[in-house]
């Protein structure tokens, strides 16, 4: 059975469903650990800024540090994945993430915490990029659904992180033990996942496909996913600040309330995975932008804490689909070069996660956090324009096998 994509240019195969084998479950869990760090980082940074009394611009530099790590990863992940296999590179990324987390939670000097952020993002980007290409190759026509479901797991785990960070700080333990939980979690997963990690690999290493430049269609799709990543990072890193400034929530409570954003993302990705099996990708993306716009308007305008947190929750429902569906769009537009395509998304993630939050932080110091947050609707308009210019083109043939 087939369905037409929104561009109407070719039939889009309808996958029958997802087979969640041991490799898939392990990949979901690995991505979940990085999700815990990523969505706990923003609330932890808010508390660190208050603790060390540095400006929002300096706090924004930590987003730039995340961007630098993602950029470094993007420059080397494709050749390393081809040389050593994607599965090995996921574990490598988790080890580097643990090193970064240990550094971030052990020191207070800004240069050291910036270096730690680089390490965390460098390792985490290996996890994100290689997980996506593994799931896309294993599930073929169901790749968009598998990637969305994997990110639902990551968001579900990540939704716990702001609560744990806020609760730990609220009881006087501080935010550091909550973030450090990443390290033992990786150790436990390494023990439990050994059998799944031994799933036989292909006899030949994965290849990036045909040589040559990526198409203009790809690069417009790249802009769409990059804008979506920018929205996600701006909200996850700065929502706590706006909540504290505009409502009666304390700093710890505002940090914990970022859980609403991540919970919305978890729910959106959970249902988005099944919807991606039935609804055209671009139709889902347009719907996500609309939902995000409504939620953001409520969050941005509210002074009541309940309404503001509700708006953040609704925003999360929309934000949920930007990365997984955007990633499936760029893979589909890569002409058989998924590793190269996802590596370039890493560059986009670096620009979005570094440039967006840093610009927002600098603007917040100059004009206030509420005015600075208007960067979000601008990014939404950019994403919508990109969808119009470069409609989704489904992959007709099977991609390379996972490494």
C-alpha positions as CSV (number, residue, x, y, z in Angstrom):
1,X,0.0,0.0,0.0
2,X,1.3,3.5,-0.8
3,X,0.3,7.1,-0.1
4,X,1.2,10.3,-1.9
5,X,3.5,12.7,-0.3
6,X,2.5,16.4,0.0
7,X,4.4,17.3,-3.1
8,X,2.6,14.6,-5.1
9,X,5.7,13.8,-7.0
10,X,5.9,10.1,-6.2
11,X,4.1,7.4,-4.2
12,X,5.3,7.2,-0.6
13,X,5.5,3.6,0.8
14,X,3.5,3.0,3.9
15,X,5.5,0.9,6.4
16,X,3.6,-1.8,8.1
17,X,5.0,-1.1,11.6
18,X,8.2,-1.1,13.6
19,X,10.0,-4.2,14.8
20,X,11.8,-3.3,18.0
21,X,14.7,-5.7,18.1
22,X,17.5,-5.6,20.7
23,X,19.6,-3.2,18.6
24,X,16.6,-0.8,18.4
25,X,15.9,-0.9,22.1
26,X,19.6,-0.4,23.0
27,X,19.7,2.6,20.6
28,X,16.7,4.1,22.2
29,X,18.2,3.7,25.7
30,X,21.6,5.2,24.5
31,X,19.8,8.2,23.1
32,X,17.7,8.5,26.3
33,X,20.8,9.0,28.4
34,X,21.9,11.9,26.2
35,X,18.4,13.3,26.4
36,X,18.6,13.3,30.2
37,X,21.8,15.4,30.1
38,X,20.6,17.7,27.3
39,X,17.3,18.7,29.0
40,X,18.8,18.9,32.4
41,X,21.6,21.2,31.2
42,X,19.4,24.3,30.7
43,X,17.9,24.2,34.3
44,X,21.4,23.4,35.7
45,X,22.9,26.3,33.8
46,X,20.3,28.7,35.2
47,X,21.2,27.6,38.8
48,X,24.9,27.8,38.0
49,X,24.5,31.3,36.7
50,X,22.7,32.3,39.9
51,X,25.3,30.5,42.0
52,X,28.3,32.1,40.3
53,X,26.6,35.4,39.5
54,X,27.6,35.7,35.9
55,X,25.6,37.4,33.1
56,X,23.1,35.9,30.7
57,X,25.7,36.5,27.9
58,X,28.2,34.4,29.7
59,X,25.5,31.7,30.3
60,X,24.8,31.9,26.6
61,X,28.4,31.1,25.9
62,X,27.7,27.6,27.3
63,X,25.3,27.2,24.4
64,X,28.0,28.3,22.1
65,X,30.3,25.7,23.7
66,X,27.7,23.0,23.0
67,X,27.7,24.3,19.4
68,X,31.5,23.9,19.2
69,X,31.3,20.4,20.4
70,X,28.5,19.6,17.9
71,X,30.6,21.2,15.1
72,X,33.7,19.2,15.9
73,X,31.6,16.0,15.9
74,X,30.0,16.9,12.6
75,X,33.5,17.2,11.0
76,X,34.6,13.7,11.9
77,X,31.6,11.6,12.6
78,X,31.0,10.3,9.1
79,X,34.5,9.0,8.3
80,X,34.8,7.5,11.8
81,X,31.4,5.8,11.5
82,X,32.5,4.3,8.2
83,X,35.9,3.2,9.6
84,X,34.8,1.8,13.0
85,X,31.0,1.3,12.6
86,X,28.1,3.4,13.9
87,X,27.5,1.2,16.9
88,X,31.1,1.6,18.2
89,X,30.8,5.4,17.7
90,X,27.7,5.6,19.9
91,X,29.6,4.0,22.8
92,X,32.5,6.3,22.1
93,X,30.2,9.3,22.3
94,X,28.8,8.1,25.6
95,X,32.2,7.8,27.1
96,X,33.1,11.3,26.1
97,X,29.8,12.5,27.4
98,X,30.6,11.0,30.8
99,X,34.0,12.8,30.8
100,X,32.3,16.1,30.1
101,X,29.6,15.6,32.8
102,X,32.2,14.7,35.4
103,X,34.1,17.9,34.5
104,X,31.0,20.1,34.5
105,X,29.9,18.9,37.9
106,X,33.4,19.1,39.5
107,X,34.5,22.6,38.7
108,X,33.0,26.1,38.9
109,X,35.5,28.2,36.8
110,X,33.7,29.4,33.6
111,X,36.5,28.3,31.3
112,X,36.4,24.8,32.7
113,X,32.6,24.6,32.5
114,X,32.7,25.8,28.9
115,X,35.2,23.1,28.1
116,X,33.0,20.5,29.8
117,X,30.0,21.7,27.7
118,X,32.2,21.2,24.5
119,X,33.0,17.6,25.6
120,X,29.4,16.8,26.5
121,X,28.1,18.0,23.1
122,X,30.9,16.4,21.2
123,X,30.1,13.0,22.7
124,X,26.4,13.5,22.6
125,X,26.4,14.5,18.9
126,X,28.0,11.1,18.1
127,X,25.1,9.4,19.9
128,X,22.5,11.5,18.1
129,X,24.0,11.2,14.6
130,X,24.9,7.5,14.7
131,X,21.6,6.5,16.4
132,X,19.6,8.2,13.6
133,X,21.5,6.6,10.8
134,X,21.3,3.1,12.5
135,X,17.5,3.4,12.9
136,X,17.0,4.8,9.4
137,X,18.9,1.9,7.9
138,X,17.4,-0.8,10.1
139,X,13.8,0.3,9.6
140,X,14.0,1.5,6.0
141,X,10.5,2.9,5.1
142,X,9.7,3.2,8.8
143,X,12.8,5.2,9.5
144,X,11.0,8.5,10.2
145,X,8.7,6.7,12.7
146,X,11.7,4.9,14.4
147,X,13.7,8.2,14.7
148,X,10.6,9.9,16.1
149,X,10.0,7.1,18.6
150,X,13.7,7.1,19.7
151,X,13.5,10.9,20.3
152,X,10.3,10.3,22.2
153,X,12.2,8.0,24.5
154,X,15.0,10.6,24.8
155,X,12.4,13.3,25.7
156,X,10.6,11.1,28.1
157,X,13.8,10.4,30.0
158,X,14.8,14.1,29.6
159,X,11.5,15.2,31.1
160,X,12.7,13.8,34.4
161,X,15.9,15.8,34.4
162,X,14.6,19.3,35.2
163,X,12.5,17.8,38.0
164,X,15.5,16.0,39.4
165,X,17.7,19.1,39.1
166,X,15.1,21.3,40.7
167,X,14.3,18.9,43.4
168,X,18.0,18.3,44.3
169,X,18.6,22.0,44.5
170,X,15.4,22.5,46.5
171,X,16.5,20.1,49.2
172,X,19.9,21.6,49.5
173,X,21.9,18.9,47.6
174,X,22.6,21.2,44.7
175,X,22.2,20.5,41.0
176,X,25.4,18.7,40.5
177,X,24.4,15.2,41.8
178,X,21.4,15.3,39.5
179,X,23.5,15.9,36.4
180,X,26.2,13.4,37.5
181,X,23.6,10.6,37.3
182,X,24.5,10.3,33.6
183,X,27.8,8.6,34.5
184,X,26.5,5.6,36.5
185,X,23.6,5.3,34.0
186,X,26.0,4.8,31.1
187,X,27.9,2.2,33.2
188,X,24.7,0.2,33.9
189,X,23.6,0.4,30.3
190,X,27.0,-0.9,29.1
191,X,26.5,-4.0,31.4
192,X,22.9,-4.6,30.4
193,X,23.5,-3.9,26.7
194,X,26.4,-6.2,26.0
195,X,24.3,-8.9,24.4
196,X,22.4,-6.4,22.2
197,X,25.7,-4.7,21.2
198,X,26.9,-8.1,19.8
199,X,24.2,-8.1,17.1
200,X,26.2,-9.1,14.0
201,X,27.4,-6.2,11.8
202,X,27.6,-6.2,8.0
203,X,30.7,-7.8,6.6
204,X,31.5,-4.5,4.8
205,X,31.6,-1.1,6.5
206,X,28.7,1.3,5.8
207,X,29.4,3.8,3.0
208,X,28.1,7.3,2.5
209,X,26.8,6.6,-1.0
210,X,27.6,8.4,-4.3
211,X,30.2,11.1,-4.3
212,X,29.3,14.7,-5.1
213,X,27.6,17.7,-3.6
214,X,24.4,17.5,-1.8
215,X,21.5,19.1,-3.7
216,X,19.9,22.4,-3.2
217,X,16.8,20.5,-2.1
218,X,18.8,19.0,0.7
219,X,20.2,22.3,1.9
220,X,16.7,23.9,2.1
221,X,15.6,20.8,4.2
222,X,18.8,21.4,6.3
223,X,17.6,25.0,7.0
224,X,14.2,23.6,8.2
225,X,15.8,21.2,10.7
226,X,18.4,23.8,11.8
227,X,15.7,26.3,12.6
228,X,13.8,23.7,14.5
229,X,16.9,22.9,16.6
230,X,17.3,26.6,17.3
231,X,13.7,26.8,18.7
232,X,14.3,23.8,20.9
233,X,17.6,25.1,22.4
234,X,16.3,28.6,22.9
235,X,13.3,27.3,24.9
236,X,15.2,24.6,26.8
237,X,18.0,26.9,27.8
238,X,16.1,30.2,28.6
239,X,12.5,29.2,29.5
240,X,13.4,29.0,33.2
241,X,14.7,32.6,33.2
242,X,11.5,33.9,31.6
243,X,9.3,31.9,34.0
244,X,11.2,33.2,37.0
245,X,11.0,36.8,35.8
246,X,7.4,36.8,34.7
247,X,5.7,34.7,37.3
248,X,6.0,34.0,41.0
249,X,8.0,30.9,40.6
250,X,11.3,30.6,42.5
251,X,14.5,29.9,40.6
252,X,14.4,26.2,41.6
253,X,10.7,25.9,40.8
254,X,11.2,27.6,37.4
255,X,14.1,25.3,36.6
256,X,11.9,22.3,37.5
257,X,9.1,23.6,35.4
258,X,11.1,23.2,32.2
259,X,9.9,19.6,32.6
260,X,6.7,20.8,31.0
261,X,8.5,21.6,27.8
262,X,10.3,18.3,27.7
263,X,7.1,16.4,28.8
264,X,5.3,18.0,25.8
265,X,8.1,16.9,23.6
266,X,7.9,13.3,24.9
267,X,4.2,13.1,24.3
268,X,4.5,14.7,20.9
269,X,7.2,12.3,19.8
270,X,5.4,9.3,21.3
271,X,2.3,10.0,19.2
272,X,4.3,11.5,16.3
273,X,6.0,8.2,15.8
274,X,2.7,6.4,15.0
275,X,1.4,9.4,13.1
276,X,4.4,9.3,10.9
277,X,3.4,5.9,9.7
278,X,0.1,7.3,8.4
279,X,0.3,11.0,7.8
280,X,2.6,12.8,5.3
281,X,5.8,14.1,6.9
282,X,5.3,17.7,5.8
283,X,1.7,17.8,7.0
284,X,2.9,16.8,10.4
285,X,5.7,19.5,10.3
286,X,3.2,22.2,9.5
287,X,0.9,21.1,12.3
288,X,3.9,21.1,14.7
289,X,4.8,24.7,13.8
290,X,1.2,25.8,14.4
291,X,1.0,24.0,17.8
292,X,4.4,25.5,18.8
293,X,3.2,29.0,17.8
294,X,0.1,28.8,19.9
295,X,1.9,27.4,22.9
296,X,4.7,29.9,22.7
297,X,2.2,32.8,22.5
298,X,0.6,31.6,25.8
299,X,3.9,31.0,27.5
300,X,5.3,34.4,26.4
301,X,2.3,36.5,27.3
302,X,1.3,34.8,30.6
303,X,2.1,36.1,34.1
304,X,0.2,33.4,35.8
305,X,2.6,30.5,36.5
306,X,0.0,27.8,35.6
307,X,-0.8,29.4,32.3
308,X,2.9,30.0,31.5
309,X,3.8,26.4,32.2
310,X,0.8,25.2,30.2
311,X,2.0,27.2,27.3
312,X,5.4,25.7,27.7
313,X,3.8,22.2,27.6
314,X,1.9,23.0,24.4
315,X,5.1,24.4,22.9
316,X,6.8,21.1,23.6
317,X,4.1,19.2,21.7
318,X,5.1,21.2,18.6
319,X,8.9,21.2,19.2
320,X,8.7,17.5,19.5
321,X,8.7,16.7,15.8
322,X,11.2,19.2,14.4
323,X,14.3,17.2,14.9
324,X,13.2,13.6,14.2
325,X,11.0,14.5,11.1
326,X,13.5,17.1,10.0
327,X,16.3,14.5,10.2
328,X,14.3,12.0,8.2
329,X,13.7,14.8,5.6
330,X,17.4,15.5,5.1
331,X,18.2,11.8,4.9
332,X,15.6,11.4,2.2
333,X,17.0,14.4,0.4
334,X,20.6,13.1,0.6
335,X,20.6,10.9,-2.6
336,X,21.8,7.9,-0.7
337,X,24.4,9.6,1.6
338,X,22.8,9.4,5.1
339,X,26.1,9.7,7.0
340,X,27.1,12.8,5.1
341,X,23.6,14.2,5.4
342,X,23.4,13.7,9.2
343,X,26.9,15.0,9.7
344,X,25.9,18.3,8.0
345,X,22.9,18.4,10.3
346,X,25.5,18.3,13.1
347,X,26.9,21.6,11.7
348,X,23.4,23.0,11.6
349,X,22.8,21.9,15.2
350,X,26.1,23.7,16.1
351,X,24.9,26.9,14.5
352,X,21.5,26.6,16.1
353,X,22.4,25.5,19.6
354,X,25.3,28.0,19.8
355,X,24.1,31.0,17.8
356,X,20.4,31.0,18.8
357,X,20.8,30.8,22.6
358,X,23.9,33.1,22.6
359,X,22.1,35.7,20.6
360,X,19.1,35.4,22.8
361,X,21.2,35.8,25.9
362,X,23.0,38.8,24.6
363,X,19.7,40.4,23.5
364,X,18.2,39.6,26.9
365,X,21.0,41.5,28.7
366,X,20.3,44.5,26.5
367,X,16.5,44.4,26.1
368,X,15.2,41.9,28.6
369,X,14.4,38.2,28.3
370,X,10.8,38.7,27.1
371,X,11.9,40.7,24.1
372,X,14.8,38.3,23.4
373,X,12.4,35.4,23.3
374,X,10.8,36.8,20.1
375,X,13.7,35.0,18.3
376,X,11.5,31.9,18.6
377,X,8.6,32.9,16.3
378,X,11.2,34.2,13.7
379,X,12.7,30.7,13.6
380,X,9.3,29.2,13.2
381,X,8.6,31.4,10.1
382,X,12.0,30.3,8.6
383,X,11.1,26.6,9.1
384,X,7.6,27.1,7.5
385,X,9.2,28.8,4.5
386,X,11.7,26.0,4.1
387,X,8.9,23.4,4.1
388,X,7.2,25.3,1.3
389,X,10.3,25.6,-0.8
390,X,11.6,22.0,-0.4
391,X,8.7,19.4,0.1
392,X,9.5,16.0,1.5
393,X,10.7,13.4,-1.0
394,X,10.4,9.8,0.4
395,X,13.2,7.3,-0.1
396,X,12.3,4.8,-2.7
397,X,15.1,2.3,-2.1
398,X,16.7,0.7,0.9
399,X,19.6,2.6,2.4
400,X,22.9,1.3,3.6
401,X,23.0,-1.3,6.4
402,X,23.9,-0.1,9.8
403,X,27.4,-0.4,11.2
